[in-house]
Amino acid sequence: MTPIFRTLFCLFILASVLPAQAQLDRVFDNVFNEILVNRLQLSPGQHGDHFREAAFVANEQLAPSLNTAITNNVSSFPNSNTSIGVTFSFESGAPEKIRRAIGPVFGETATTLGKKRLNLGMNTSRLAMDNFRGMDTRNLTFTFTHVDVTNDGTLGENPSESDTIDVRLGLDVDATIYAFYASYGLTDRLDVSVSVPYIDIALDGTAVAEVSSFTLANLGMANHHFGDNPQRPVLQTEVPYKDSAAGLGDVSLRAKYNAFTTDRFQLGFFFDYRFDNGDETNFLGTGANEFRLAQVLSGGSDQYQYLINLAFEKRPGEQDSDEIELLVGFNNEVGNGFAWAIELIADYDINDLEAIELLEGSVEIVDRSGDALYPRQVDLSNIPERNDDNSINASLGLRWAPTDKLIFVGNLLIPVNDAGLRSNVVATAGFGYNF
């Protein structure tokens, strides 16, 4: 068995025996059921059941969309460049160390390793997914309306229909991705590599629900509340939640081919196939196989490199559009084993019908006081509505090779625009070691 396959086999076995401990895709279902069903049961008569329809919508539409937003963010985090680690040559039979700090962080150059050369690496990325379309995830708020008890197609004819419940999610999502990879030069022009991610993800927060009680203000008694006294009702309740999971993410098999080389530039092609082995119920994988095909243009000298990657990524999951991806980068070796790298990464959704949809739009409620009618529009969410989540990120990285055995890489990924579920900053650290 060759060194690359021995290494990857050990990594795969290690990750596989550490299963996820929870079922994170049930967390939001449980929160909405607790608020809209269980804690309303002390409301008088049948009023405790009048938000069950809202709970159904939350469980069938809102919770799956929140789950998808988290899964897509983790699964689409860019793989690091396949030459972050230390490079070895086996042409003479024994490993020969090659020291070089220059290179990109997330992008790919058309340069290949060379025949019988092995590259090993590992990196860690810390994601704090703390904003969605520019809004702090702790302040995401959804408004649930009363069932139409009069069945007239409008809300407000019965005073109870004017009651609404606001739920502020109070969400914190944190994930750490440990990516192990190995690349091997099959020929002077063709490299193959495998990336094995291990993901540790946690949901933490306190959902705060508040009844906007029209019935209390106009009838002197709250028909919907969380306590046991409608004359002195408890109109606010808190539901804390905390859960985590860890396990193997979607394994990626990659190949890079150098098709054309001149003194000024190189042209290559890159194919990345991600298997659906990650546990979708715990946001460790998408539940579907994906692939990415890229054209790579790069050039430069021993002191600097430029690169342009243009890719198509097929993402077959629900509410997860296929993408066109563009990466432009430049890196420069400054001496003493140091090099810096800057990259701009843009992802563009192709199909706007696959955009993330939470609770969108508004509902009209016509409040009544005697013979007077007071129509109002109630927004179902405070989240901006969009038909795409095109994202642009800037990557600022530093590479350092202190010895001929060790190389370190540090990087900050910073969003340039507001789109999708994002981290304000993602820190990545990687290293390779010659052993």
N, C-alpha and C positions, 0 to 999 in steps of 0.2 A: 504494500500500500504506500503511495507517494506521501510526502510530508503534508501536502495540502489536504488530502482526504483524511489522514489521521487526525489532523487538527480539527477539521470541521466535524468529523464524527464525534470527537470528544465534546465539542461545544454543543452539538445537537442533543446528545445524551444528557449532559448537565442541565440544559434548559428544560428538557422534556420531563425530567423527574421533579420539577418544581412547579406544580400545578397552581392555577389561580384558586383563591380561597373564597370567592364570593360570586354573586351574580349581579353585577353592577347595573345591568339594563332593567332591573326591577326597582331601583332606588326611587326614581321619579314617580313611577306608578304608586309605590307605597306612600309617598308623601302626599300626592293628590287624593288618594283614597282616604287617608287619615283625616285630611281637612274637609273634603267635600262630602264624605259619607259618614265616617265614624264619629267625628267630633260634633257633627250637627244633629246627632240623634236625640239630644236633650231638648231640641226645639219642640214646641207644642204640636200635638196632633200629627198630621202627615207632613208638616213643614220640614221635618228632618230629612225627608226623601226628595225634596224638590231640587236638589243640586246633583242628583245621581246622573242625570243626563249630561251635565257639565263634566262630571268625573269620567264618564264614558269618553267624551271628546278628548279630555286630557290624556287618558290612557291610550286611545287609539291614534291620536294625531300629535299631541304636544310632546309626550314622553318619548315616542320613537324618534321625533325630529331632534330633540335634545341629545338622545343617544347617538344618532347619526353624526351630529355636529362634532361630538367628542371623538368618536371613532375615526372620522375622516381626518381630523386634525392630527391625531397620533399616527395613523397609517400613512399619511401623505408627507410626514416630516422627511426632508430630503436626506438620502443616504450620503455619507461623506465620501469624498474622493477615494478611489481604490488604491491610492499610493501614499496614504498618510504614514504608513509604518515604515520600518526599515526594509530595504531591499537586499535580497541574497542572490548570488549566482552559484549554480551547481555545475557549471560547465567543466570545472576541473575535478569534480567528484566531491570535494569538500566545500562547505559554505564559504563564500567570499563576500565580505561586507562592502556595501556601497553607501557612502554618506553623501546626502544631498538634502538641503532644507527647502529649496525652491519647489513651488507647487500650489495648486488651488486647495480649497477646503471642501466645497460642495460640488463644484464643477468638475468636468472631465476635459483633459487634453487628449489630442489624438495620439500622443506618444504612448507606446506600449512598453512593457517591462523588458521584453527580449526573451528569447527561447530559454526555457528551463530556469527562469528566475522566479523566485517566490517572494511575495510581499504579505506580511502579517500586520494586523492593526486592530485596535480597539478604541472606541470613543464613547463618551457619556454625554448626553444632552438632557438638560433640565428644563421642563416646560411648566409654566404656571399660566394656564389658559384663563386669563382674568378679564378678557373683554370680548364681547360679541357685537360685531358691526359697530365698534367704537364705544359700546356701553359696558360699564363695569358689570361683570356677571353677578355680583352680589346685589345689584339693583334691578335685575331683570324682573319685571312685574307683569302678571297676567290677570285679567279680569274675567270672572266667570258669572254668567247670567242665569237667572231663574228659569225654570221650565215654563212653557206656555200652558198654564193650567186651564185657560179658557178655550184653548185650541182655535183661536181666531187669527193666528198668524202674526200677531203683534204682542208686544210686552207692555204692561202697564195698566190694562183694563182692570185686573185684579191688583190691589195694593201690594200684595206679596211679590208680584212680578217686577216691581221696581227695586227690590233688594238685589244687591250684587255683592260678590266676594272678591277682594283683591288679594293676590298671593305674590309676595316678594320672595324670590327664590333663595337669595343669600348664598349663592353657589361659589365654591372654590374647587377648581379642578387642577390637580398637580400630577405630573407624570415624569418619570425618569426613564430614559431609553439607553440601555447598554447595548452597543452594537459591536459584535465581533465579526471580523471578515478576513478573508484570505484571497489573494489573487495569484494566478500562476500563468506564466507565458508558455502557451502551447507551441507557438512559433514566434518568429521575430515580429510578426504583424498581428497576432491574435492572442488576446488575454481572456481568461475566464476567471470569474470570482464568485464567491458566495458570501452573503451577509446574513448573520444570525442575530436578530435583535431579542433582547430580554427586556420586558417592559414592567415597570412598577407604577401603578396608577391609583389615585385616591380621590374620592368625592367627599367633600366636607362642607357643611353649611347648616343654617337654621332658616327654614321657611317661615315667614311671618304672614299670617292670614288675618284679614280684617273685613268684617261685614259692614258694608255701607247700607245702613238700615233706614229705608224710607218708612217702613211700618212703625218703627219706634218714634220717629219724628212726627208722624201724622196720626198714628193710632194710639200712641202711648204705650205700646207693647211691641217688642221685637219678635217677629214671627220666625226669625232665623238667628241663632246665637250659639255660643259654645258653652254656656253655663246652664243652670237649672232654674233661673228666675227670669221670665220674660220682661217683668217690670224693671228689674235691675240687671240687665243682661251683660254677659261677657261677650264683647264683640271682637276681641282679638285673641289669637292663640298662636303659639310657636311650636313648630315641629322640627327638632334637631335631627340631622342625619349624618352618618359617617360610615363609610365603607371603603374597602380597598381590595385590590387584586394584583397579582404578579404572575408572570408566566412568559412563555415563548410567544413572540410576535410573528408576523408573516415573514417567512424566510425568502430571501431574494437571490436569484441566480442571474448572473450578469455575464455579458460577453462584449468585448471591444475589439474592433478591427481597424487597423490603420490601412486606409485604401490608397493614400497618395501622400508623398513626401517630397518637398523641395527645400532649398536653403532658406526660404522665407516663411513657409507655412506648411501645415499638415492637415489632411482631411481624413476623418474617421467616422465610424458608425458605432453606435452603442445600443445594446438591447438588454432590457432589464425585465425579468419575469418574477412576479411576487406570488407565492403560493398562499392558499387560504387556510393555512394550518393554525393561525392564531385564534384564540377563543373570542368569538364575536360577542357573546353575552357579557364579557368583561372588558370590552373595548380594546382587546389585544390584537384584533384582526378585523378585516372588513367582511369576512364570510364569502369572499369571491376572489377568484384569481384575477390578477391585473398584469398588464404589461406596458412597457414604455419603450419607444423607439426614438433614438436621437441621432441627429447629425452633429458632428463635432468638428469645429474649425479652431486651430490653435497655431501659435507661432512664437517667435522670440529668439532668445539666446540663452547662454549659460547663466546670465544675470537677471533676466526678466522673461515673463510669459504673458501672452494675452490669449483669451479663449472665448468662443461663442458656442453655446449649446442650444439647439432648437429641437424640441421634442414633442411628440404626441403621446399622451398617456390615456390608455383605455381603463376606465373605472366603472365597472358594471353594477356597483351597488346602488341602492335606491337613494334618491336625493343627493347624488354624487356624480356630477357631470364629468364626461370626458374633458380633457384639458389640452390646451396648447401651452407649452412651457418654454420660456426663454431665459437663458442665463448668460450674462456678460461679465467677464472677470479679468482682473489683471493682478499679477503677483511679481514681487521683486526681491532678489536676494541682496541683503545689505552688508554681508560679511560677518565673520565670527560665528558662523552657523545659524544666523538669523535670516528670516524672510517674512515679509508681510504679504497679505492677500486681501483684495477687496472684490466683492461680487454683488451683482444686482440680479435678483431672482424674481421672475414674474410668472404667475399661473393664471390662465384665462379659461373660464368655463365656456364650453362650446354650446351646450344645450341649456337654455334658460328654464326649460320645463323641469329640470332636475335640481333646481335651487332649493335650499333648506326653507321649509315653510313651517312656521310656528303658528301661534294664533294670530291671524292677520285680519285686517279690516276693522269694522265697527258695527255696533248694533244700536238701533233706535229704540229707546224706551220712552213712552208717553206717560209721564206722571199725571195723576189726576188729583185735583183738590176741589171738591164740589163739582160744579159744571165746567171748571176751567181745566184746560189741557196744557201741559208743559212738555213738549218733546225735547229730547236731548240725545246726543250721539255718545255712545260709550265705546272708547277704543279698547279692543281686546288685549292689547299688549303695548308696551312702551318701546318696543324694538323696531328700528327702522326696517321698512319692507323693501326688499331688493329681489330682482330676478337673476342675480348672479352674485358670486362672492369672489370676484377676481382679486387676487392678492399680489402685492409687491413687497419684497423684503430686501434689505441691505445686509450683507455679510461682511464683517470686519474681522480678519484673522491674523494670527501670528504663528509662525513655525520656527522651532528651535531644535537644532541638532547639537547637543553639548558634547557628545562623544560619537565614536563610530558605532556604538552599540545602541544608542537611544535617541529617539526623536519625540518631541512634544509638540502638540498643536492646541491652540486656544482660539476660540471664536465667539463672537456675539452676533446673533441674528436679530435684526430690529425691523419691525413692520414700518413700511412707508405709507400705507393707506389703511383705511378701516374696512375690513371685509371678513366675514366668517368669524369663527371662534379662534382667537389669537392670544399669544403671549405678548406682553409688552416688550420683553426681551428674552431670548433663549441663549443660554450659555452652553457651549460645547467644549469639552476637553478630550484630547485623544493622545495616544502614545503608541509607539512601536518599540520592540526590543529584540535585539539580536542575541539569541541564545543557542 
